Amino acid sequence: MRTSDFDFALPDDLIAQTPIEPRDASRLLVLDAVSGAVQHARFADLGHFLRPGDLLVVNETRVLRARLRGVRDDTGGAVEALLLRRLDAQRWEVLARPARRLLPGRRVRFGSLDASVEATGDGGVRILRFPPGSDPEQHGETPLPPYIGTALPDPERYQTVYGSVAGSAAAPTAGLHFTPELLCALERQGVDVARVLLHVGPGTFRPVTHDDPRQHPMHAEWYSISEETVAAIATARSRGGRIVAVGTTSVRVLEQTALEAGDGPLRVGSGWTRLLIVPGHRFRAVDALITNFHLPKSTLLMLVSALAGREQVLAAYAEAVRERYRFFSFGDAMLIIADGTRAGPR
């Protein structure tokens, strides 16, 4: 297995720069991971491919107003900092750019907010100390992915409609397609919804530089799974329902939890995960996946390939390119059904 095995050609004009309205008007490519069959639909038709008793597992994280733009006190040089996580009342871990000269003791001004560099870490990570009682988020803006060059008039459009726990540096984008109306329709159909939490870090955009992707150092991300969700999964399993993960972040929570449980039932838990899922991974907790179309040679594309097979995924991606699907964060969606049940309308 080589990183180059997960490359594909993508015209630049298929990289979505703006979200489609309404959210569930996006297209939906449905892939049967067993047969390789592909169908084309709209996201609003998602219920046609789900059954009563299925369980959607969504990530309830919200994106921080994490991007701070400022200047160095000593030179006036431009600085950008991405809030990663709060360490205590005054200190934040950030990803700084350019970071080379941001050494301990240096000061940075983000508008009217002053900060000092307290410590340095690898890969541009810095610890910044802010004044007591200050809230850096009030001085920040929504951090869009680097491949989006168009301003977003409404920052809420880069949030899911069910996100409730702020802490991410990027959105769990598979969930951006859901509307409250669609969720209500699915619940009336008998499809339940459960929540997990994973705060997405900026490492989700970090390219894989090793020839062998298994050597890629995954970034640590905070996750948690509640007693209510563990019980909902057990109930769905007991009645023959499928566990449908909404996004690769939900997959990582479920599979991390399953790995820790071993041969036993899933357990309530929280912590840091560095789980890298590549082909060869044995899925223990996920039967189907709703996801977007991912970057070439990315860990996200590798995860999807682990569920449905590299050849089938790349063939589906090639068809999506031919059919002019929209790619990446604001793009269209894909439903992968991997449990052996035919992926077709009821």
N, C-alpha and C positions, 0 to 999 in steps of 0.2 A: 504494500500500500504506500503510495506516494501522494504528496500534496497536489502534484500536477494532475493526478487522476480525477480531481474534482474541479477542473477548469472547464469553462464553456465560453462561447462567444456571445456577447450581449451588446447590441447597438445602444449607443448612449441615449438615443431618444426614447428608449423604453424604460429608463430610470425615472420613476414618477417624482415630479417636483412639488406637486400639490395634492392634497387629498381629494377624493371624489365625493360628491354629495348626491343623495344622502349616503351615510356610511355603508349601508348594506347594498348599495347599487354596484359595488365592485364585483368583478367577475370571480368565479370559483371554478378551479380545475379540480376534478375529483379523480384520484388515482387509487385503483384497486391494487394493493401491494402484492396480492397473491397472483392475480392473472395478468397484471400490467395494463389492464384496460383503463382508458382515459375518457372522461366525460366532461362536458363544458356546461356551466350553469351560472347563475347569479348568486351572490352570497345570501340574498334574501330568501333563496330556495333551500337553505341549509337543512331545514326540517325534512325535506324530501329524502335525505340521505341518513337521517337519524331515526331511532326507534324509541317507543316508550320504554322507559327503564334505563336508557343511556344516561350517563352522567358527564356533563361538561365540567372541566376543572379549569378555572380561570385564575390568573395572577392579579391580585388586587393592589399591586403597587401603583403609585403615582410618581410622575416625573418631577423632580425638584426644579425650581428656577435656578439651575445650577451653574450657568455660564456667567462669570464675572469678567468684565473688561476694565483694565486699569493701567496705571503707569508706575514705574519704579521711582521712588523718592530721589535717588541719587542722580539718575540720568534722564528721567522723563521718558524712558523707553517703554513701548507698549508691552503689556503683560495680559495674558488671558489665563484664568483659573477655572477649572471645572470642579465644583463641589462633589466629593465622593461620599464622605460620611462624617457626621458630627462625632467628635471624640469626647467632648465635655461641653460645659457652658460657653467656653470661649474658643476652643480649638477645633479646627476642621482638617481632615485629610483632603487634599486637592490634587488634581493633575494640572501642573503649570506648564505654560509655553510662552516664551522660551524659558527653560528651567536652569540652564547652565550657570547663570550668574545669580540665581536666587539662592544664596547661601544663608545660613543662620545669621540672624541679626539684620538682614536687609529688610527694608520697609516698602510696602506697596500701597497705593491709594486706589480704591475702587469708588470713584465719585467722591462722596463725602465720607466714605468709610475707610479707615486706616487698618492695615494689617501688618504683622511682622512675621518673618520666616523663622520658625522655631527649630525645624529639623528637616532633613532631606531623606529621600528614599530612592528606590530604583525606578527607572523609566519615567522620570519627570514628576514623581510624587513628592509633594512637600506638605509639611504641617504648618498651617497658618494660625496665628493667634489674633483674634478679633477683640475689639473693646467689650467690656462687660455689658450685658444687656442688648447687644446688637444682634441683628438677624441678617446675615449675609444674603439670604434668599430675597430680601426686599430690594436688594441692589442687583439682582441677577435677572437673567432672561432664560427662556426655554432653550435647552441645547439640542438643536437639530443635528442629524447625522452629517458627516462631512461631504457626502455626495448630494446633498440638497442645497441648492444655491438660491432658492426663492424664499423670501420672508413669509412667515406664517401670520396672517392677520389675527387669527383667533388661537391663542396658545392652547385652549382646551381641545383643539382638534388633534393635538399630539398627546392626548390623554384618553384612556378608555372610559366608557360611561360608568363603569363599576369600580374604578380605581378609588381607593380610600386611604391608603397608607403611603405618605410621601417618603421617598428615599432613593429613587432611581435616577441615574444619569442618562437613561434612554428609555423609550417606551417599549413595553411588550407588544409589538406592533400587530400581531395576529388578532389581538382583541380590539383593535381600532375599527373593525368592520361591524361590530355589534351595535345595535340601537336598543333602547329600552323596549320598543315595540317588538323587535325580533326576539328578545329574551323572554318577554311575556308569552309570545306565541309558542315558543319552544316549551315553556313550562306547561302551558295548556295542553300541549301534545303529549306530555308525560316525560319530557326530558328535564332532569334535575340539573341544578347548578351548584357547585361547591367552589370554595376559594382556598387558594394557597398564597403564599407571599414569597417573592424573590425580588430583591432590589437589584436591578440591572446595572452593572458597572460599565465603564467605558471600554473595558477589554473586549466587549462584544464586537467592537469594530477593529480590534487589533489583528493585523494580518498574520497568517501562519507562515513563518519564515523557515522552519525546518523542513527538509525534504521528507522526513518521516513525520506525519502529523501527530503521531502518538508522543512525540517529544515536545509538543507545543505546551508551554507553561500556561495553564488556564488561570485566569484571574479569580480571586475568591469573591463570592457573592453571598450575602446574608439571605437565608431562607427560613421559613417556618411553616408548619402544617398543624392545623388545630384538631382537637378532639371531634368537633362537628364534621370536619372534612373526612377524617379517618372513618367515622361511622357511616358517612354517606357513601364512601367507596365500598365498604363492606356490604352495605345494603344493596348497592348496584350489582356487585358481584353475585350476591345470593339469589338475585332474581334474573340473572343472565344478562344484565345490562353491560354495555361497553364503557370503558373509561376513555373519554375523548379529551385529550389535553389541548387547551387553547394556547398555542405558542410553545416554542422551545424552552422557555423559562419554566413553564408548568411541567414540562417533561423532566427537566433536571431536578425539580423538587421531588416529583413522584419517584423517579428512579434512584435518587440519593436516599430517600426514605426507605425504599424497597431494599437497597443494598444493605443498609444498616439493620433492617429487620431480618435479613437472611431468609430462612425458610419459614419464618413466622409471619403473622399479620403485620400490616403497617402500624406504626406507632406515632403518637404525638411527638413532635420534636422541633428543634430549631438549631441553627448553627451556621457555619460557613461551608460552602461547597466549592470544590474545584473540579467537579466531575466533568470529564471529557468523554463524550459519547461519539464513537466512530464505528464504522462497520466491523462487526464481530461482537458488538455489545449484545447481551441477551436481555431483552426488555422484560421486566417483571411486573410493571404496573400500568402500562399504556397499551391500549388497543387501537387507538386512532389519534390523529393529530391534525389540528387546524393550524396552518402556518402561512407565512408570506413566501415570496420567492427571494432567495438569499444570494449574497455575493459569491462570485467564483472563489474557490479555494478557501472558503471560510469554515470555521468550526460548526456553524449553523447548517451549512449545506452537508457537512459530514454527518451531523446528527440525523438529518432527514434521510440521508442515504443509508444510515444504519437501520432505520425503521423499514424502508421500502426497497432497499437494494440500489447500489450506485447506478447500474445500467438503466434501471427503470426510471429512477429520478432524473438522470440526465436526458433520457428520451422524452420524459414529460416536460422538462425544461425546454428542450429543442422545439417541441410542439407549441409551448407557450410563446416562444419567440416568434414562431411562424404565425401564430394567431394574434400577435401583437398585444399580449398581456402586458400589464404595467408591473415593474419590478421594484423590490426593496420596500422601505418603510411605509410609504404612502401608496404602494402598489396593490395588486390584486392578491387573491388568496388561493390556497390549495388545501384540500381535504384528502388526507391519506388514511385509508382504512386497511389495517394490517392484521385484523383478527380472523381472516378466513371467510368472513361474511361478504357476499357480493355487494360491491359498492354501486348501488343503483337506487333510483327512486322507489319508494314503497308502492 
